[in-house]
Amino acid sequence: MRCTARDYLVLGNDIWQRFNEKDKEKQAWYYWNIAFALKELEDHVYYKEYVLLCKSVFGDWQ
Protein backbone atom coordinates (compact mmCIF):
# COMPACT_ATOMS: atom_id res chain seq x y z
CA MET A 1 0.00 0.00 0.00
CA ARG A 2 2.91 2.34 0.61
CA CYS A 3 4.11 2.00 -2.98
CA THR A 4 0.61 2.37 -4.35
CA ALA A 5 -0.02 5.52 -2.29
CA ARG A 6 3.33 7.01 -3.34
CA ASP A 7 2.72 6.29 -7.02
CA TYR A 8 -0.87 7.52 -6.76
CA LEU A 9 0.46 10.95 -5.74
CA VAL A 10 2.52 11.04 -8.95
CA LEU A 11 0.20 9.33 -11.44
CA GLY A 12 -3.26 9.92 -10.04
CA ASN A 13 -5.92 7.59 -11.42
CA ASP A 14 -3.60 6.50 -14.24
CA ILE A 15 -1.99 4.20 -11.69
CA TRP A 16 -4.81 1.68 -12.11
CA GLN A 17 -3.61 0.90 -15.61
CA ARG A 18 -0.69 -0.94 -13.99
CA PHE A 19 -2.99 -3.51 -12.42
CA ASN A 20 -4.94 -6.41 -13.90
CA GLU A 21 -8.02 -4.93 -12.21
CA LYS A 22 -8.22 -1.39 -13.52
CA ASP A 23 -11.39 -0.36 -11.66
CA LYS A 24 -10.46 1.88 -8.72
CA GLU A 25 -13.63 0.95 -6.83
CA LYS A 26 -12.77 -2.74 -7.00
CA GLN A 27 -9.24 -1.96 -5.85
CA ALA A 28 -10.70 0.01 -2.94
CA TRP A 29 -12.96 -2.92 -2.04
CA TYR A 30 -9.94 -5.24 -1.96
CA TYR A 31 -7.66 -3.02 0.13
CA TRP A 32 -10.38 -1.93 2.56
CA ASN A 33 -11.45 -5.53 3.13
CA ILE A 34 -7.89 -6.37 4.12
CA ALA A 35 -8.18 -3.61 6.73
CA PHE A 36 -11.50 -4.99 7.96
CA ALA A 37 -10.09 -8.52 8.16
CA LEU A 38 -7.21 -7.27 10.31
CA LYS A 39 -9.33 -4.98 12.52
CA GLU A 40 -8.13 -6.77 15.66
CA LEU A 41 -4.75 -5.09 15.02
CA GLU A 42 -6.23 -1.59 15.03
CA ASP A 43 -4.01 -0.43 17.90
CA HIS A 44 -0.83 -1.39 16.06
CA VAL A 45 1.13 1.39 14.35
CA TYR A 46 1.38 -0.46 11.02
CA TYR A 47 -2.36 -1.07 10.90
CA LYS A 48 -2.96 2.63 11.50
CA GLU A 49 -0.52 3.48 8.73
CA TYR A 50 -2.27 1.06 6.36
CA VAL A 51 -5.66 2.67 7.04
CA LEU A 52 -4.24 6.17 6.53
CA LEU A 53 -2.72 5.09 3.22
CA CYS A 54 -6.05 3.58 2.13
CA LYS A 55 -7.78 6.85 3.01
CA SER A 56 -5.23 8.86 1.07
CA VAL A 57 -5.74 6.78 -2.06
CA PHE A 58 -9.40 5.73 -1.86
CA GLY A 59 -11.01 8.12 0.61
CA ASP A 60 -13.17 6.87 3.47
CA TRP A 61 -14.92 3.57 2.92
CA GLN A 62 -18.72 3.83 2.84
C-alpha positions in Angstrom: 0.0 0.0 0.0 2.9 2.3 0.6 4.1 2.0 -3.0 0.6 2.4 -4.4 0.0 5.5 -2.3 3.3 7.0 -3.3 2.7 6.3 -7.0 -0.9 7.5 -6.8 0.5 10.9 -5.7 2.5 11.0 -8.9 0.2 9.3 -11.4 -3.3 9.9 -10.0 -5.9 7.6 -11.4 -3.6 6.5 -14.2 -2.0 4.2 -11.7 -4.8 1.7 -12.1 -3.6 0.9 -15.6 -0.7 -0.9 -14.0 -3.0 -3.5 -12.4 -4.9 -6.4 -13.9 -8.0 -4.9 -12.2 -8.2 -1.4 -13.5 -11.4 -0.4 -11.7 -10.5 1.9 -8.7 -13.6 0.9 -6.8 -12.8 -2.7 -7.0 -9.2 -2.0 -5.9 -10.7 0.0 -2.9 -13.0 -2.9 -2.0 -9.9 -5.2 -2.0 -7.7 -3.0 0.1 -10.4 -1.9 2.6 -11.4 -5.5 3.1 -7.9 -6.4 4.1 -8.2 -3.6 6.7 -11.5 -5.0 8.0 -10.1 -8.5 8.2 -7.2 -7.3 10.3 -9.3 -5.0 12.5 -8.1 -6.8 15.7 -4.8 -5.1 15.0 -6.2 -1.6 15.0 -4.0 -0.4 17.9 -0.8 -1.4 16.1 1.1 1.4 14.4 1.4 -0.5 11.0 -2.4 -1.1 10.9 -3.0 2.6 11.5 -0.5 3.5 8.7 -2.3 1.1 6.4 -5.7 2.7 7.0 -4.2 6.2 6.5 -2.7 5.1 3.2 -6.0 3.6 2.1 -7.8 6.8 3.0 -5.2 8.9 1.1 -5.7 6.8 -2.1 -9.4 5.7 -1.9 -11.0 8.1 0.6 -13.2 6.9 3.5 -14.9 3.6 2.9 -18.7 3.8 2.8 
